[in-house]
């Protein structure tokens, strides 16, 4: 995933990337960034890698996976958006 944040000079941000299976959280990664934008209203983009291998339960119905972003702290951050990049899903069948 890529994250685009609008900044005001010195900033800090922390958020969680959460993977859920059928609404239940099965994996979480915390990301923290801080720095100095140098100019008011700057935009910074950074990428984050998060790999997870799941063995879903045997079921006769559908299994739904969701990825969500939960901001925990933000200082001098004006906007936050996410972009899906390099998403890979591989299904193994036995």
N, C-alpha and C positions, 0 to 999 in steps of 0.2 A: 504494500500500500504506500501511497505517497500522501504526505500531509502538507497543506499550504496554510501558512499562518500570516496574518497581518500583524505588524509589530509597531510599537512605539518605543524607540531607543532600547534601553536595557530590558530584557524580557525573561520570563521563565514560564514553562508549561509542563504539565504532567498529565498523562491520560492513560487509560487502559484500553487495550484491544481485547475483545471478548469473543470467543467462538462458542456458539450454543448449538446443541443438537436437540431438536424438538422442544426448544424453550429452556433447556437446562444448560447452564454454563459447564463446559468441559475443558476449557483452556483459557488462560489469560496471560497477557504480557503487559507490563507497565513500561511506558516510555517517558523519559524526562529529558527536557532540553532547556538550555539557558544560554544567553549570549547578549551581544550588543548589536542592534540593527544599524547603528551609525547615522541613520537619518529617520526622521519622523515619517510614519506611514509606509515603511519598507515591507516587502513581502519576502518570506523565506520558504523554500520547499525542501523537504527532506524525505528520504525513503526509509522504510522500516521493513525488515524481514521477519516473518513469523511462520515457522513451519510446525505442523502438528499432524501426527498420524493417529487415526481413530479406528478402533474396531467396534463398529456399531453392533447393538444387540440384534439377535435374529427376530425379525418381525414380519408380519404379513402386510403391513401398511407402509406408507411413505415415511421416509426420514428426511426432515428438513433441517438444514444447517443455516445459521445466520452469523454474520460478523457485525459487531457493533463497536462504536467508539464512545467511551465515557470520560469526559474531561474531569479531572480531580482538582487541579489547581491551575490558575492562569494569572500571571501578573504582566501588565502592559501588553496584552494580546487583544487585538481588536476583532479579528475574525479567525475562524478555523474551518477548513473544509478538507475532505479526504477524496482521494482519487484511487480507483482500483487499477493497479498495474501488476503485471507479471503474476496473475492468479493462475495457479495450476491445481487441478483436481484430478486424481487418478483413482479409478475404481478397480479393485482387485476382486476377482470372482473365483471362489474355490470350487 
